[in-house]
Each structure stands twice: as C-alpha cells, then as structure tokens.
C-alpha cells in the first residue's frame, strides 16, 4: 500500500464548513481562522473520506 | 481509489462555487466527477445537462460540453442530444423541484422510453435557491416558506416513481454515504438504458433552518440514521418502515434501449424502401 496523506489543494475555496473534520476518523484537521488546516498530519491514514466529502473540492489525498 | 488527476474535470477558474458553506450539492457534484472517472468516460464525448435551481449550477463548474437549460427541461434537451448523437454519454443533473415538479413529465417519459441517459437528482426536499418553497419531496408536515403551518401534501418518493415509470436502473444514496453514491452513479453510467440516481442531500440553509434540524453535520447524521441498506430495511418492523427509507441499488433490469430501437427502425424502413423503390 502506498503511503497516502491529505493535502490542501485549493485553500482559497474553503468555506470553513467543517464537514471534513466531522468525517475524519483520526483527527487530522482543524479550522484556523475559518479555514481548514492540517494540524496532525502524522495521524492521516489516507482513507480519502475528507477528499470525497469536502463540498468545495479543497482537499486531496496524495501519495507521499 | 481517487485519481490524482481529478482536477481536470473542473473548470477551476469558475470556482469556488456559489453554494452555501457545507452544502451537499458540492459533495454530489464531486461524486459525479469521480463516477465519470471510474466509468472511464471520454471527457470529450460526455455531455452534462441541468435545469434550473441550485443543482442547475453544477454543470457550470464541470469541464465537459454542458447545457444549463430551462426549468425542468434538462431531460428534454438531453433526449435531443442523445437522439442526434447516440455515441455521446449523457449525464443529467436535476433537483427535486426541477425534476419532480415542473420537469416531472419529462422524467416519467424518459424512464418509460429507457433512453440511455444517467440522471442524478439532487434531492434536498426544498426549493433552496428561491428561498425555501415546498417541493414534491418535502415531507408531509414540514415547514416551508409556502407552508408556514406545515406541508399538507403527500411526499413523493422519486425513486419509486422512476421505478414505476420504467427506469431500468434506480439507486438511492445520500450526501453522507458518499462512497455508495459514487458506486451507484458509476454503475448507472455503465448501465445501458435509463438510469436514475436519487442523491438525497441536506439544505441546512432553507429546509434545515425552517424545520430546526441543525447544520449540515446534524442533517447528515439524520441521513445516516434514517437511510438503511435495502436488505436491512426489509427486516425492519412495519412501524420503522414508515419512518426509515431504503438506500442502495433499488432496481436493475435489461430492456431494449431507445436510440438502439430508433436506429433499428430507420434501418428497417430504409431497407424496405430500397426493396420497394
């Protein structure tokens, strides 16, 4: 299995809804000043849920 | 497995979109894009068509040949495109107001004809863009701008409608169950005939606010609790079945496709004329 991690692909499109935080099973993401931030990248298991659930196409899970 | 090149399907210069923060429409639009990718459609041979409403905005953000048509008529335009160019892949995006109310007739006849079009209905139970009037899928008793004392209409189950009208592939999932939604749309695209996918979503801005259902997360939790896989639903008590709804693949059957029938007829008539002429 390749090692996959979330990254913020389009930070300007984030509307700060927090749905990715709600669906992330391992507590990787947090809102900072109304925008999404990756605060615990080591937790990321690359499940892609945040990418699939983000309504604003902000997040991407990529091979690292 | 997500394609790292998924961005090629978006008109990135048109984003961010106009939908509210946390709107499920973005989740469904992302699911459609991934389904198109998974089904392996040629981007230059795929046409995405919508009507009017919040859902109608989706094709504007998608890098395909797209049509943003008149209210309720997306399927009429799509039928024309498909009949003229049967080799094209047709995706129709509609809403519960657009596709079940003003466009209800187009929907039932597209189902009846079994024309090879994949229709995704963004069902948020309300007219969101025009400030929250009740739609055919608004639950009985719910509040809306036009039902300040509660909606007295009987709620339409649009998947049942599509099945009864003759659609040969029908599936339902929600903005919470995004992986299932992607798979249903992918298989709907691959299906030869009319596919209808009901994508249940949350409109916290209009429906949620008026009915005190909370924000997007609370409404998605509600979907999680109340939409049950078909097999598990069948085991519920009669009382539970009144409240909970099915999700998953609801119908799949084979029947001759409409453009195939039409081309066969043309061939048959032309052969006859040659013989007679």
Interface residues (C-beta under 8 A of the other chain):
Chain A: X9 X10 X12 X13 X15 X16 X17 X18 X19 X22 X48 X49 X51 X52 X53 X54 X55 X56 X57 X60 X61 X62 X63
Chain B: X1 X2 X4 X6 X7 X10 X12 X15 X16 X17 X19 X20 X21 X22 X23 X24 X25 X26 X27 X30 X31 X34 X178 X179 X182 X216 X217 X220
